[in-house]
Amino acid sequence: MTTLAPLPYSVQWENTHITLLNQQALPAITEFIHLHSVEDVYDSILTLKVRGAPAIGLTAAFGVALGAKQEAATDLADFKKNVTEHIERLASSRPTAVNLFWALKRMKNILQEAQSISAAKEALVFEAKAIFAEDEEMCRKIGEHGLSLFEKGDSVLTHCNAGGIATARYGTALAPFHLAKERNFPLKVYACETRPVLQGARLTAWELMQAGVDVTLISDNMAAHTIHQKEIDAIIVGADRIAANGDTANKIGTLGLAILAKHFGIPFYVAAPSSTFDLSLESGASIPIEERDGAEITYIQGIRVAPEDVSTFNPAFDVTPHHLITGIITENGIITPEFAHNIPNFVK
Ligand SMILES: CSC[C@@H](O)[C@@H](O)C(=O)COP(=O)(O)O
């Protein structure tokens, strides 16, 4: 089992507050910030201090537990109404990663069942901790299944950061690399920088280097040339929402990589826990795609790189159609096409 010795937990429940590894500050500064209110949690998700689908979900769950603990209402109905408002506030932070809504739904169910305020406060903390522990376990299993797909010496390309810091621990797409390192199983990782906000350059390169994984950074527009020149064996990415037919929303740029994988005849894998599936959606066409401030494109790390007043279009995610996906690696095993038929055998 991998221990990820040098990597800290990115989200920690501390009873009176939540401690977060500030992913906005990395890699220049490794700092931990303390969230003392639901509003702090909302702001941290919105501003990407915590990001990555599973990490967003479990941080929001801890946010609900925190809000409930701080609630002053003495009437159970008032308490439930106020905590429900906290849940709604957190649900409005980011729209695409379904893990957020999955985790908040679990918290809401616990809230609704509670018979007293003190029981609710205790049960909400318990549930948030359970969501965290389950995510850690799911990611560990994803690492095992994912590693079974690679051979010693393979070169694998990844995009964005689907690592330990984007989950409770281990990561999804990066979990096999952590496991490989632990087992002295040689793999070479190529990380796309991931414009506009550089999760690949800032976070994946940092995380894998911390763990001693062999990682090489490229800019996004180098992917085709690199796949060809460096004989990349496979591409693996995470996911923010997977529809019932296998269509997958992930960080903007993922679709282009899936098309490249098809062109070059290499496998394209998605790694995600069952909490990332949204079986209520028939296809990816209904996945809401977050559009973020154009300043993320016109500025890099605070420096303007485009003319004042230029028009921008800044979708944070794209949808890869299922027919471009070779396999979806879950904690329950690797789902292969026909996805619409096979997903229910792995995800309930
Ligand atoms: C295990 S994290 C999986 C995905 O959430 C990840 O690939 C991704 O797209 C993250 O986007 P972000 O905007 O950084 O939250």
The ligand as an ORCA input file, in Angstrom:
! r2SCAN-3c Opt
* xyz 0 1
  C      -9.510     13.699     -8.872
  S      -9.818     15.256     -9.485
  C     -10.660     15.013    -11.032
  C     -11.099     16.269    -11.693
  O     -11.813     17.048    -10.781
  C      -9.915     17.034    -12.286
  O      -9.387     16.292    -13.346
  C     -10.359     18.386    -12.763
  O     -10.790     18.566    -13.860
  C     -10.298     19.450    -11.745
  O     -10.734     20.702    -12.189
  P     -10.594     21.933    -11.197
  O     -11.173     23.087    -11.973
  O      -9.144     22.093    -10.906
  O     -11.413     21.602     -9.976
*
